[in-house]
């Protein structure tokens, strides 16, 4: 699979996988999800290291407000259903229009970059955040690439499912802490 991802990264083409087996597709989705989570964790660790080395204050993250101002059910609904559906429709849906275009690779990478960059709005915008923005949104860019890959390979529904699973894995521990009334700090 890594070889296929590298080949796709070098030359993205819109080519669906002919294997329609649900078990095959679920296995593929699971592997991509693990890869997405691992790459995000590594990139977040790198960002945290840089932040710590240079004593950079990033301010409050948007997820903190979402977490504090909503019930567990609303938070889960927004993060696991609303965000994945709306973001996949917006950033992976348009790939269909470039399906047979010589501009597919350009469209793919532009949409992937915009998906990542838009997530800078999760931070309190400051000179420090702008300076670190490439590394702060690197996890979303890498995940956006993988979401685009599975979207091309299996279809939009699969990118929505993977995005929902990715968000769910990241927020369920927070929700459990909130339900158990354990402070996050």
N, C-alpha and C positions, 0 to 999 in steps of 0.2 A: 504494500500500500504506500509506503514512503517513496518508493521509486515512482509510482504513479503520481503522487502529489508533486514531486520535484519536476517531473515531466510536464505536468499541468502548469506549474509555476513558471516554467521557462516559456511555454507556449500554450496559453489557455485557449481551448477550443470548446465549443458547445457540442458535447457528445454525450448522449444519454447511455446509461448502462443497460444492456439488453436483459440482464438477469433480473427477473421480476419476483424472485423468491423473497418472501417476507423475512425468513430467517437470515438469508444472505444480507439483505438490506439492513436489518436490525443489528447484525453483527458489525457491518461496516459503520453504521451510525455510532455504535458503542465505541469502536476503535477511534473514530474521529473525535468523539466527545472526550475520551481520555486524553487524546493528543491535545485538544483545545484546552482542557483544564490544566494539563502539565505545562504547556507553553505559557499560559496565562500566569500560573504560579511562578514560574521562572522569571518571567518579565516583571511581575509585581515585586519579586524579591530584588531584582536589579534596581528597580525604581526606588524601593525602600532603602537599599544600600546607598544609593546616590543621595537620597533625601537625608539620610542619617549622617553621611560623611560631610556634607556641606551645610548641615543644620537648616534645611529648607522647610519652611512652614507652608503647607498646602491648603490650610483652612479646612472648613467643613465640607464633606462630600455630600452630594445630593441624596445619596441613599440613606444618609443619617436622618435627613428631614423626612423622607418618605417613611422611614422606619418609625420615627417618633410620632408622626402626625396621623398615622393610619392604623387600623386594626390589623391583626395578623391575616385575616381573610382578605381584606382590601389589598394589603401589601403583596400577598401571594398572587392574587388576581392580576394586579398591575405588572408584577415582575415576570410571572410565568405564562400569562396569557396575552395581555394587552401589548406589552413591549415586543415580544417575539413576533406576534402576528403583524403589528403595524410596521415594525422595522424590516421584517422580511418582505412584506409587500412593497415597501418603499425602496429598499436597497438591493434586493435580489429579484423582485418581480420584473423590473424593467429589462433584465438580461434577455428575456424572451424576444424583445424587439431587435436584439442584435444577434439572434440565433444563427443566421446565415450571412452575417455581415463580416467584412474584413476588419471592422472596427470592434469586434467582440472583445478582444484582449484589452483594448484601451478602455472600453466601457466597464469591463469586469474590474480592472484595477482602479479606475476612477471611483466607481461605486464602493469598492472595498475601502479605499482611503477616506472617502466622505463618511462612511459608516464609522470608521475609527475616530476621525477628527471631530465629528459631531459629539462624541462622548466627552470631549474636553469641557463641555458645559456641565458635567457632573461635579466639577471643581469650582471653588471660588476663584474667579479669574483675577490673577495678580501677575506681576512680572516674573515671579518664581514659577508659577504654573505655566505661563507661556514658554519660559525657558526650558522647562522639563516636558513640555507637551508631547514631543515625539516619543519619549519613553512612557509617559503616562497613558497614552492611547495605543501604544504598541500591542497590549493584550487584545484590545478590540479589533485592531487591524488584523492580527493573526487569526483570531476567531472569525472575523469577517471573511477572510480568505477561505477558511475551512467551510463556513456556511455557504459561501458561493460555490465551492467545489461540490458539496453534496446537493446543492440546488440544481446544478447543471447535470450531475450524474443521475439523480433520482427524481427531481422535481421540487417545486416550491414547498409542498406540504412537508417534505423531509427536512428542509432547512428550518421551517417553523418548529417542527418537533425537536430538532437538535438544539435550536436556540432556547426553546422552553426548558429542555432538560438541563442545558448548561446553566441557565439562570436558576433553576430549581436547586441544583447541586450547590450553588453558591449561597443561596439565601435560606435554605432550610435550617442550617445551623443557627443563623441569626433569629429565625422565627422560633426555634426551640428555646433559645435563650430568653426571648421576649415572653413566651408562654410560661416559662418557669420563673420569670421575674428575676433573672440573673443579669446584672449589669454587664455591658459589653466592654467597658473600659478596663 
